[in-house]
Amino acid sequence: MATADHKRLALLDRLRAILDARDWIYLASLLVPLVIYNLVLKAIRIHSEKEIPGGFAEDFGLIRSDLLFNLGYVFLWVGLFALTKRSRWRWPVVVLFHVASILVVVTTTSAHHYFEETGSTLSLNVIVYSLSKLGDVKDVIESVASPATWLSTLVILDYIVLGPLLISRLVCGRPDRSRTFGSISTARLFALGACLASVGLIFLSLPVSAGGASKSFSRDAVVNVIMSEVDHAKIRGLAANATPIESPVNTRLQKTAQTVKKNVVLIHLESTRARSVTPYNHNIDTTPYLNQLSKHSLTAENAYTIVPHTSKAIVAVNCGIDPHLVRDITEAEPGGIPAKCLPELLREQGYQSVWFSSATEHFEDRRALVKNFGYDDFEPVDTMNKEGFQRSNYFGYEDDIMLGPSRDWLQAHDDKPFLATYLGVTGHHDYRPVDRYGLKHYSDDPALDHYQNEIRYLDFFVKNVMDQYKELGLYDNTIFVIYGDHGEGFGEHDLYQHDNTIYQEGLKVPLIIHEPGRFQDGKRVQTLTDQLDILPTIFDLLGYKVTGGHYPGRSLLDPPDKDRTLFFSCFDDYRCLASIKGDEKYIYFFGNQPEEVYDLSKDPLEKHNIAGELSKEALNKKRQQVLDWYSSVNATYEKRKPGQKG
């Protein structure tokens, strides 16, 4: 017993030689909860991943970076406290200790919630973008953060600021300046060793083998934010020497013997994936009206978005070119679109144009973007009477709110042909169910059930628009283009929402073109198509020929060839690229995780990655193809002078 007591006293003496009891308690009261908090959050994220094989070895591999980083973080502050023992630098170090801990907790918490909402890891690029667009992000955060979340966050931050002081005072009483323990030299020697150990441990937390998950997921959240910027810096120069794509900036529409001045209406189905609408999935009854309409319309069976994000999709639809493959909406900047867009082309032919939106005008600089498209009038939800209409998400209202302003505008502009776009937001996260037309049960997953009901609502909205045009005598002289801007993920591949959902649920969308009196028996286009094909199809239907330039899309009246390759990009920078040729789909993750290949004819839900069956040469070729496309598209935007239209 005496020996045990002697050893315990000897250990205490050694600890006191480094730091006194108050310092140890002060540090432990913050570092121990912080480490536990970070590791628990990572364990929750690991447990939520359905596509990662379980097991102790796999779980340990995924949490290894977190263990090393947190251990290194502990050694760092113990070392710094020892280094500044009885020094005038102690208080600056204490302040830095609290500030750094707040940053670590905020970063870890933000990364955790971002992952829970999207299935994607948080990068520095996303943080910088979010801070620059705080107005938009504020609405998103408010929609997903419950009062309990805010309260717990406030409690955690308060504890970081005051907890160590209160606990050390409670245990040790008021500081006794006259009492000192240990020598400065001993403390400084230990400090040197602790700081070196800290650097070593943090360094070891950086290179992580992905295993069954991505490197970004395997890393500690703070480490990943830092390393994401390092990784991105290595590939930022991809477009430096790329050849820009020829921009269609001097195009004009030329009349032909087949030219007819019909109205053009674009009906935007927000976040609508093909598998959730009846014409593409007869096992679901969400859109019976669209299903019936498709029987007398041109329906693209294999239509895709290029970037699964609204502001990027509408660039492709309205301007007929690939959007800028970056997170920033640079297309909303002056001269930000290297193309002449549909409204401007039709204006030269005597058309007028209007853009209706059930979303707020400030969201992602939508007013500036619509202006760059060339629309004459812009009517966002901010200008509309909201009485009697329900919110469908955090930044907009149910789409029927556009019907009144639509009727008023159409009646006031009945002297010329027109282009009208109806950009609704029903269907977008956070999926607030609109019960105007009742609700049905589609899924036991509340989010998916709400979403499917919003898709059901969109069916009524499309019918309401059609009925309005019939009542006003405009229906027979109008071409209706009904399209999904992108799809939506509900965990099918551990991804949620749409921005980085590069799988079929995020990319494959409905595209139905209805022209009364045409396609009476229906026309089904089986070949691959994307939103670039909408512009040339409209020109073809109106009987115009494009001169002075070339748009890369192809008219669906003359279906694209079967050997065509489509290309795609995630919304987040350097997150992922993809291509589809025939039935073969390739996905590239910029080295963050292994490439994936799927045979969509046998595996439409992308469950079986067959990349291992392809030769190294075949994978290299596919990788180079998507990188060449990515580089050329970005070079087209980035090699123009600021404010230059062409």
Phi, psi and omega in degrees: 000317180297322180297317179298316179296322180296317179295321180295317180294322178297319178296317179298320179298319179295318179296319179291334176294336180268306180216152177281172185301322181299317180296317179299317180292319179301311180294313184296325183293341176253317185291320181296309177298323181297314180297314179299316180301311181297317182290324178295317179298319179294321179298322178296317180295319178298316182296332183282345184278111182282332187270000177262126180297137182277179181128153185299315183298316180294315180296319179296320178298325181283337183256358183301316180299320180295318179298314182294316180296315182293323176294318177297322178297320178297311180300323181301312185281327173298318179296316181293322177295319178293322181296326183257022178299127182051040180240155177292347179275359183299313184294319173302322178293319178299315179298315179298324178301315180289318180297314180298320180294323176298315179298319179296313182294318180296317179295314180296317180294316179298316179298322180294311181292322177299318179293318180298323183280327188241337187082003180253154178276153182274132177241165179298325180300318179293320179297312181297316179299316182296319179293326179285339179242048188300328180298315178292315184294326179302317179296320180296313182299316181298330183284335185249345182266116179280163175304324178296323178295314180296319181295315180295322178297318179296319179297317180297314180294320177298320180294319179300321183284315189250338187304307182301321180295314183293317182292316180296325178287323179295320183278319188252355183075194179290149180299137176252100186295339184281340184265130176226152181230139173073170181261154178295321182298319178297315180297318182292322178296316177296319181303317179299314180295319180295318180293321177295319177297321180299312180300317180297315181294316180294321177299318179293339180281350185281302183280111184240132174284129186293322184061233180274357181235175177286158176299321182296325177286324182290334182282154167303148185300316180293316178301318182294322178300318180290312184290334177298323178290322177297315179298317183292326180298329181290336186244006180294336183275011184301324184271358187302316183249015182283153178271120180297152174280142180298125185272133178277069185263346182243025184283156174217158174263130180249130180292150175230181179294341182263003185294131174228138183266074177268154174290152178236127180236125176256117178252112187268116177263104187293131174053033186262114179268151185300320186291351181256006177242145189300321181300338181253348180211095185287358177273000180231139187252036183289325189229069180296326179294314178299324180297316179291320180297322183297337181288347179234032184218173170273123181240122176274113185289331184232066181262143185225151165274163181264314174235124184283066178205138190303308185298333177278321181297319184288340171294314179298317183293315187273336186243350174071018177231161175297139175289165175294128188272056176223163183289323180297143177272070182293340180295343179274352179284157178305128182066025187279355182240115181278058180194156170269126189264171187305312182301319181292319179298318181286330178300322179294344178257014176092012180273152167249164186214152180212147178237116175259142180214133176270012176254161178291147186289336184280343186296117179054041176053042187298322180299315180295322180294316179296323177297319179295330175295328179107016180290143179287315184236145180227119182237091177278173183296336179301333183265001188257153176285118187265356183297127178088359180249146184262148172289138177255346176191189188286348182229017179192179184242170177303149190292337179299344179297340180278347187294318179297305176302326178298312180300316181298316183292316182298321180290332181273350183230054183261014184260351182221159171293158186215162170245125179232131176246133176247099180261101178270168178234001174294128186117340182278147171311134024253028167054056177280119185294129176260119189260019181305323182248024180081172180230149176238164177263118180245334185203152174280348173278114185305317181297313180294322179297315177298317180298312181298326176291328176289325174296320176300319177300318182300329178298317177295321181297315179301317178298320180296321177295313179301316180297321179298318179294325176294316180297326182271002179073023183255345190302311187294341183251027185229140173258124181254124177248113184250119187218150170271136181283327177191173178265208183202140179255143177229045176087007181301326176233038182061025177237147182230157185063218191225332192309318182242019179274089186274000179273176188303324180296340179261337187254324186277125188229161173284146173214109183232126179246119184243120174236109183309131180091349179242156181056039185303323179265006180081145177229121181252118178263116186270335186287163181297136177215155175224186188291346175293339183280349183294315182299305180296332177292319177297316178301319181295317180295325179278348178082026178260152173250138180271130176235162175080010181166183185220133172261138187289342181288172182228137182298136179283351174287336174237083192312139178303155182290159186287343181270009182293145174245128175259148181236150185218159177217145169293163179285318178292141179298137174058030180268307180193156173228161179207163175214153174227129172227121186063237179257004185261124180246133181240137179233131180240134185247028179053036177080000181287331177205166184300149177296157179230145177224137180227143172264100187292339179290326180258339189222065184296339180266005175054060179260338188236102179287120183251021181303327181294344181273349180267152178287160178300322180295320180294318178294319178300320180295316179295319179298316181294325179298312182290326179290323177296316178297311180304314183292318181292319179297313181293325177297327179299322179277320192273345181263012174264153178285149178304133178082356181279129181285322183247000000 
